[in-house]
Amino acid sequence: MTAPLRVGLIGLGEVAQLMHLPLLADDQRFAIAAITDVSPSLVDYVARRYGVARVHADADSLLANSDLDAVFILTPDHLHADLLDKAIRSGKHVFIEKPAALTAAQLEPLLSVPRPPDQVVFVGYMRRFSRAFLELKTRLPALDTIRHVRIRDIIREAPFFVAQTRNVFKPNDVSPDIIATGRARTQSMLRSVMGEDCPADALRAYQVLTGLSSHSISAMRDLLGLPKGVRYATQHGGETVIALFDYGHFTALYEAVIDDVSRFDAGIEVLTQTQHFKLNYDTPYIRNLPTKLEITTSSATETGTEIIGPIYEDPFRIELGAFLDSVVNGTPNKTSLEDSLQDLKLFAEIGRHFRAG
Ligand SMILES: NC(=O)c1ccc[n+]([C@@H]2O[C@H](COP(=O)([O-])OP(=O)(O)OC[C@H]3O[C@@H](n4cnc5c(N)ncnc54)[C@H](O)[C@@H]3O)[C@@H](O)[C@H]2O)c1
């Protein structure tokens, strides 16, 4: 057996505890070799729980650890661009949770940071690795036959689902200064795109784009390519977002609503004259919830629905395999920084509609 990939984790919060730590620990192709977080009690908990030998006082020290092959950046979004810059320069392979950065202006200069030719920098858009999504991509009809596309994220946020299914260690020893600085930096980054005088609801809506909607919008691009532009977008109260993407002979309609109804209704539908493709995703916070692709095909006299799934393999696990495949075999990585930049440019364009509307 080849030696496992030695990974270091920066940030040990919810997504690390729910997904990345258990998936890495379950997989003999990886070794969790080092960790860091700004919470000492959390570092201590994870080190004991996962038997991690090396704990670092901060991200800089972890990135300087020459014993690591790869680093996972799992921190709040406002730290992503700075940590990406340092991680790329460290020469290690990089997995970063989405979004790669909060703004296109932050990400753009990182594309020209000198890199070893085989370095993988991979952005964690797990929905794009779901088997049902990959099947939809394979089965997608010719673009010129598409009449309409509907994409949606009508959801309740994580705490409701997590509270009933998992015990996440929530530390109380993170300095209030770190929390306050993080909030202020986030607001300032959002304002750098949306304008200093941007109303709070439009600012929140831009943040919803970089958080929840980035999954759907990056999946839309993966499936259909880049739209010609954003024909219309609006938001209400920050957590209802509607956007119409112009694909020329059809329009892709995107809707996001974050509310307190306990369901997670996310998916993509593609309609041609005689076929309706319907892909659904459930909440990612509960592992292994099934995804399904339904394809209804009609002729003049008959109709039928083919159901692919339910598929139980968790998209986070497939994503981890894809990361490893890029590192070990050099397989091209579709969720690259260049790819993420397209999303951030679209979010800025949507944001301009929020301001105009
Ligand atoms: N793919 C998905 O579906 C998905 C789901 C949830 C979160 N995420 C992304 O993952 C990232 C983390 O989200 P989360 O929900 O786990 O957040 P979280 O707040 O629960 O965890 C972040 C962790 O980073 C730590 N941290 C903060 N500053 C740090 C620093 N300077 N150095 C080291 N550690 C630091 C915090 O103490 C905390 O433990 C975000 O970018 C988020 O967008 C993705």
The ligand as an SDF file (V2000), in Angstrom:
LIG
                    3D

 44 48  0  0  0  0  0  0  0  0999 V2000
  -19.7070   22.2840    1.8170 N   0  0  0  0  0  0  0  0  0  0  0  0
  -20.6640   22.6040    2.6670 C   0  0  0  0  0  0  0  0  0  0  0  0
  -21.8290   22.2340    2.5210 O   0  0  0  0  0  0  0  0  0  0  0  0
  -20.3230   23.4180    3.8720 C   0  0  0  0  0  0  0  0  0  0  0  0
  -21.1100   23.3020    5.0230 C   0  0  0  0  0  0  0  0  0  0  0  0
  -20.7710   24.0830    6.1180 C   0  0  0  0  0  0  0  0  0  0  0  0
  -19.7040   24.9600    6.0620 C   0  0  0  0  0  0  0  0  0  0  0  0
  -18.9800   25.0740    4.9210 N   0  0  0  0  0  0  0  0  0  0  0  0
  -17.8460   26.0160    4.8430 C   0  0  0  0  0  0  0  0  0  0  0  0
  -16.8420   25.5550    5.7430 O   0  0  0  0  0  0  0  0  0  0  0  0
  -16.2120   26.6510    6.3910 C   0  0  0  0  0  0  0  0  0  0  0  0
  -16.3170   26.4720    7.9090 C   0  0  0  0  0  0  0  0  0  0  0  0
  -17.6890   26.4750    8.2630 O   0  0  0  0  0  0  0  0  0  0  0  0
  -18.1950   25.8860    9.6550 P   0  0  0  0  0  0  0  0  0  0  0  0
  -19.6680   25.8200    9.5560 O   0  0  0  0  0  0  0  0  0  0  0  0
  -17.4340   24.6920   10.0120 O   0  0  0  0  0  0  0  0  0  0  0  0
  -17.8010   27.0960   10.6200 O   0  0  0  0  0  0  0  0  0  0  0  0
  -17.4710   27.0410   12.1700 P   0  0  0  0  0  0  0  0  0  0  0  0
  -17.5240   28.4440   12.6380 O   0  0  0  0  0  0  0  0  0  0  0  0
  -18.3180   26.0070   12.8390 O   0  0  0  0  0  0  0  0  0  0  0  0
  -15.9610   26.5250   12.2170 O   0  0  0  0  0  0  0  0  0  0  0  0
  -14.8670   27.3210   11.8550 C   0  0  0  0  0  0  0  0  0  0  0  0
  -13.7050   26.9810   12.7880 C   0  0  0  0  0  0  0  0  0  0  0  0
  -12.5770   27.7710   12.4170 O   0  0  0  0  0  0  0  0  0  0  0  0
  -11.9450   28.1930   13.6190 C   0  0  0  0  0  0  0  0  0  0  0  0
  -11.1180   29.3600   13.3340 N   0  0  0  0  0  0  0  0  0  0  0  0
  -11.4820   30.6660   13.2930 C   0  0  0  0  0  0  0  0  0  0  0  0
  -10.4110   31.4320   13.0380 N   0  0  0  0  0  0  0  0  0  0  0  0
   -9.3490   30.6050   12.9140 C   0  0  0  0  0  0  0  0  0  0  0  0
   -7.9800   30.8120   12.6380 C   0  0  0  0  0  0  0  0  0  0  0  0
   -7.4690   32.0330   12.4460 N   0  0  0  0  0  0  0  0  0  0  0  0
   -7.1660   29.7270   12.6100 N   0  0  0  0  0  0  0  0  0  0  0  0
   -7.6520   28.4700   12.8430 C   0  0  0  0  0  0  0  0  0  0  0  0
   -8.9620   28.2230   13.0950 N   0  0  0  0  0  0  0  0  0  0  0  0
   -9.7960   29.2780   13.1110 C   0  0  0  0  0  0  0  0  0  0  0  0
  -13.0930   28.4500   14.5720 C   0  0  0  0  0  0  0  0  0  0  0  0
  -12.6760   28.4790   15.9260 O   0  0  0  0  0  0  0  0  0  0  0  0
  -14.0170   27.2880   14.2590 C   0  0  0  0  0  0  0  0  0  0  0  0
  -13.7470   26.1690   15.0620 O   0  0  0  0  0  0  0  0  0  0  0  0
  -16.8930   27.9100    5.8630 C   0  0  0  0  0  0  0  0  0  0  0  0
  -16.1160   28.4580    4.8400 O   0  0  0  0  0  0  0  0  0  0  0  0
  -18.2130   27.4150    5.3150 C   0  0  0  0  0  0  0  0  0  0  0  0
  -18.6810   28.1910    4.2260 O   0  0  0  0  0  0  0  0  0  0  0  0
  -19.2710   24.3040    3.8260 C   0  0  0  0  0  0  0  0  0  0  0  0
  1  2  1  0
  2  3  2  0
  2  4  1  0
  4  5  1  0
  4 44  2  0
  5  6  2  0
  6  7  1  0
  7  8  2  0
  8  9  1  0
  8 44  1  0
  9 10  1  0
  9 42  1  0
 10 11  1  0
 11 12  1  0
 11 40  1  0
 12 13  1  0
 13 14  1  0
 14 15  2  0
 14 16  1  0
 14 17  1  0
 17 18  1  0
 18 19  2  0
 18 20  1  0
 18 21  1  0
 21 22  1  0
 22 23  1  0
 23 24  1  0
 23 38  1  0
 24 25  1  0
 25 26  1  0
 25 36  1  0
 26 27  1  0
 26 35  1  0
 27 28  2  0
 28 29  1  0
 29 30  1  0
 29 35  2  0
 30 31  1  0
 30 32  2  0
 32 33  1  0
 33 34  2  0
 34 35  1  0
 36 37  1  0
 36 38  1  0
 38 39  1  0
 40 41  1  0
 40 42  1  0
 42 43  1  0
M  CHG  2   8   1  16  -1
M  END
$$$$
